Amino acid sequence: MEMHEIRYFLAACQTLNFHRAAELVHVTQPAMTRAIQKLEADLGGDLFHRDAGHVRLTDFGCLMRTELDEILRRSEDAKRAARSFLRLEARPLTLGVMCTIGPQRFVAFLDAFRRRHPGIRISMVEGVANRITDLVMAGRVDAALLARPQPFDTRLRVEPIYSERFGLAFAEGHRFGMRNTLHLSDIRGETYLDRANCEYAGHIEWLCRSRGIEIESAYRSDREDWILAMVAAGMGICFMAEFPARRPGVCHRPVADPEIVRQVSLVSVAGRAHSPVVPLLGEALREHDWG
């Protein structure tokens, strides 16, 4: 049973005249007749009574008309869905990413997403968390991966993606390497490297002050790569989430007293008409193995 046979049959049902039905679907009358005869053979019964030039549906034809009309409708729906999906694949996506997210970990996701949706063109905007949040609110990025110690603005839609622990990053051979976890107080007496763009910097400073722990910064930089290079060179230690700290020469131990955890979320403006690519991105982020 072919889809064109179903269309010819439904045209004949509409006109009850093979000649006019053939004109309606732009084929010859013999082609129309052959298609309906083949459909009758496939279905196993007559669809029409043909009496002295008059055509009318049999009871079997009436039953099949309902069924085949539904098949044709579903076929057209499937085609529309396919066209919509393929048009979606060609759309761009502007994604904000806070600069403290480790690129090694996120690049693996981007590679998987690109292979799954090769037509989507992603433009990434990197920056500090507050700036990226402002770009989301202004509609200059479609969505963003963000984390912050305080609750997000209630105008934002927040979908948790993964969490990671904060801890101390230090060079190979440092005394911290003998321990599985560290305490906030272990920072005392250490040369500290201040990550200027860390979205948890104020929160960590507040925790230290509340415990009478003073942080004395020897170096301060807004470049994560510079800080990590200095850590690897043994020039000091820094607070950092566990995944960005994964690079040669750098070790990391989580701080367990108190435990500091950041939740990385996909953030967009609630109620705003977004690019239809954003739901695809959210689904892929949630399904990705971040472990």
N, C-alpha and C positions, 0 to 999 in steps of 0.2 A: 504494500500500500504506500503510494507516494503522496507527498503533500500537494502536488499539483492536481492529482486525481480528487483529493478532498475539496480543493478550491473549485474545480469544475462541477463536482456534484452539488456543492452548496449554491453555485450560480444557477444550476438547473432547478434546484429547489425554489430559488427566488423567482425565476421567470416562468417555470413549467413550460419551457420552449427551448429545445436544444439549439436552434439557430440563434435566438437572442442571447442565450447563455454563452454560446461560443463567441459572439461579438463582445459580450461583457468582459470576458477574460482574454480576449484578443488571440483566439485560435480558430482554426477551421472547424466546421461542424463535424466532419469525419473524425478529426482528432478528439473532439469532445466526446463523440459517441464511443470511440475505442477506449478512452480513459474510463468512462463510466462502466462499460462492459467489463473491463479488467477489474475495477473496484468491486463490482457485483460478484465476479468470480472469486476474488480474494476473500470477500466477506461471506460468501456462500448463499446468497439469496438475491432476488430481484428487488431493486430499489424503486423502480417506476413501473406503472402500468402504461403500456403504449397501445392505445386504441384509436385506430383510424385517424392518426395524426394528432391525437390528444394525449397529453402526458400528465400523469398524476402520480403522487407518491403512494407506494404500498404501505401497509402498516409497518413492515420491516424498514422501509425507507424513512418513515417518520421517526422511528426509534434511532436509526443511524444518523439522521440529521442532527438530533440533539447531541449525540456522542461526538460526531465528527466536527460539529461547530465548536465544541469545547476544546477538542484537540487543536484545531486551527487557532483558536484564541490563545491557548497556552503557547503555541509555537510563536505567535507574534509577540507575546509578552516576553518570551525568552530572547528573541531577537532584539527587542528594545532594551532589555537588561544588558545584553552583550554590548550593544552600541554605547549605552551609558557607561558601562565599566571601561570600555576602551577609550572613551573620551576622557574619563577620569584619570586614566593612566598617563595621559599627556599633560596633566596639570602640574604647576609648580607648587612648591611648599617652602615657606620661609620659617625656619626653625631657630629659635633663640636657645643658646646653651650657655649656662654660667661657666666662667673661665676656670673654676676650680674642679670641674668634672674631668676625671682622667681620660685623655684622648685614646689611650690604648684600649681601654674597656669600651668606650663608646664607638670607636671605629669598627670594632667587630659587629656591633649592632647595625651600623650604617651599611656595611658590606652585605649583611644578610638581608636587610630591607631592600637594598638596590637589586639584589638577585631576585627577590620575590616580586618587586614592582619596578621593572627596568625603565618604564617610561616616566616615572615621577622625577622631576628635577628639584633637588633640594638645595636651597641656599641657606647656609648657616651663618648666624650672627652671634658672635661670642662677646661676652662682657661680664661685668660684675652683676650680682643678682639683682640689685635695685635698678640698675639701668635696663636690664632685660625685662624686668617687671613693668617698667614704664613703657617699653616698646610694645609689650603685649597689650597693655591698657589702651595705648594709642592706635592699635590695629596695624602697626608696622611689621609685626611678625605674627604668623598664624597661631603658633603655640610655642611653649618653651619648657625646657627641663630646668627646674629650679628646686632649691632647698632653702629653708630658713628656720631659725629657732623659734620665731614667733608665728602665730597663725597668719595665713594669707588674708588679703583683702576679701571681704565677703562677696565682692563683685566678680571674683575669679572662680572658675571651675578647676578643681584640683583632683587629679587622679594619681594616687601613689603608684610608683613604678618599682623602686627597690630602695633598700636602706643599707647604710654602711656605718661602721663604727669610726669614731675619731680616736686617735692615739698619737704617740710621739714617733716621728721619723728621725732616724739617726744613721750614722755611717756604720758599715761593716766593721766589726772589731770593738765597737762600743760596749761598755759594761751592761747596757740594757739588753744586749743580745742574749744574755744568759737567763732572761726571765720571759715568761709567757704573757704576763700582763703587767701594767705599770699603774702607779697612783699619781694623782695630780701633784702631790708634793714632791715627786721625783724630779720635777723641773728645777728645784732649788740647786744652786751651784752650777747649773749648766749654761753654756753660751746659747742664747736663744736667737732664732732667725724669725723675723716677723713677716708673715704673709699678709701684705696690705689688703688684698682683695678677698680674703677669707670671709664668707658670709657669717661664720660662727665666731669671728674674732672677739666681738663685744661680749658675747655670751661666755666664752672661755675666760676672758679677762675678769668678768663679774664673778665667775665661779672661783677663780684664783683669789681675788680680793676677799671674798666671803670666807675664805679659809686662811687668810693672812699670808698668802703666797705672793711674793713680788716677782714680776717678770721683768727682767732687764734685757732689752733687745740690743744685740750687737750689730745686726744688719736688718734692714727693712727693704722689701722689694715688692712691686706689683707683678713681677714676672715669676710664675710658678717654676719655669725651667731653671731660672737663676737660683732660686731657693733650693731646689732639688740638687743642682750642681754643687752648691755650697755644702749641703748636707752630705752628699757623697764624698766630698773632699775633706770631711771631718771638721768643718768650720763651725758647726753648731747643730742644734736640734730644732725641730718645729712641731707644732700641732698640725695634723693633717688627717683627712679621711683616708681610710685604708687603701682604696683602689688607686687614687692618683699617686700614691707613694711607691707604686711598684715600678722600679727602674733599677738598672744595674748600680750596685754600690750603696743602695739605700735599703735599710731595714725598717720595719714598722711593728710596733706593739700597741694593742688597744689599751686605753686607759679604763680601768675597771672601777676606780673609786674617785669621783663618780663616773658612771658610764655615760658617754656622750655619743648619741646616734643621730645622724641626719637622714631624713626621708627625702629622696629625690622624687619629684612628681612632675607629671605633664600638666602644664598650667595654660589655661585659655580663659577668655572672657565668657562668663556664664550668659546664656541667652543670645549671644551674638551669632549671626549667620557666618559660619566658618567655611573655609575651603573644604570640599568633601573629602580631601585627602587626609584631613586631621583625624577622623575616626579610624582610617586605615593605619595611620601612624600609632594611635593609641592602642589599637589591637595588637600590632606588632611589638610595641614596647612591653605590653603586659605578657605576651607569649614568649619573649626572649629569655634565654637562660642567663641571668646576671650573676650566677653563683661562681 
